[in-house]
């Protein structure tokens, strides 16, 4: 089961935009937020990189919000974007925490007890809801576009799709 609310880090929307599927976010979530630190990271640091150009669209502004000050543990262990995502997810519970980076996902899940998914998990859910055709092809397209996905992640996502 996927929650209808989410706080999203930079990786998943960048990945979805690389394969022309950014519209899956509003299709999957009734509400979703992107911490301002994540938005700044993508629009300033990532400016000109593949997959980041769609963030300059004014539509994203309504989903950007301030995150509370992160715990010192988060700042010491994660980048500012991931720390902001976890801090905001804790404030907006119940919601799903959308992070691709393994360390951020592990901390969100095991230290803070947050439900977590990454890009592959979002694509599995989209497939289950009939919003996506071939999951395996989409994951391979994403990899070919330059977004890192390990063989293990692709295999696990395809297995989850088959079991769903």
C-alpha positions, 0 to 999 in steps of 0.5 A: 500500500502506498500513502497518498501524501509524500515528501520527495527528495531530488533524485526521484523527480529528476529520474522521472523527468528523464523518462518523461514521467514526471506526471506520475507524482500528481497521479500517485499522490493527493499531496506531495511536498519538496523541501526548499533545500531540495528545490534549491539543490536541483535548480541551482546546483543541478542547473543545466543537468539532464532531468532538472530543467522541468523544476524551473516550471512555476507549477513546482512552486506550489509543492515547495515548502520550508522544512523544520531544522533537521536533527544534528544526526541528520546533518552529520550523516546526510546531505542537506536535501535528504535531511530536509526530506526526513525532517519534513516527513516527520512533521507531515506524517502520515506520509511516504518518504521518497529517497533514492540514496541507500543511506538516507532511506536506511536512516529514514526507515530505521532511525525515524520509522518512516515509510520509504520508497525510491524511484523504482518503488514509485514505478512499481506502484504506478504499474500496479495502478495501471499508469505505466506499461512495461516496468522493466523497459522503463527501468532500463530506459531510466538507466540508459538516460544516465540515472543510476539503478543497480541490477539488484534494484531493477531485479527487486522492482520487477519481482515486486511487480510480478508479486503485486 
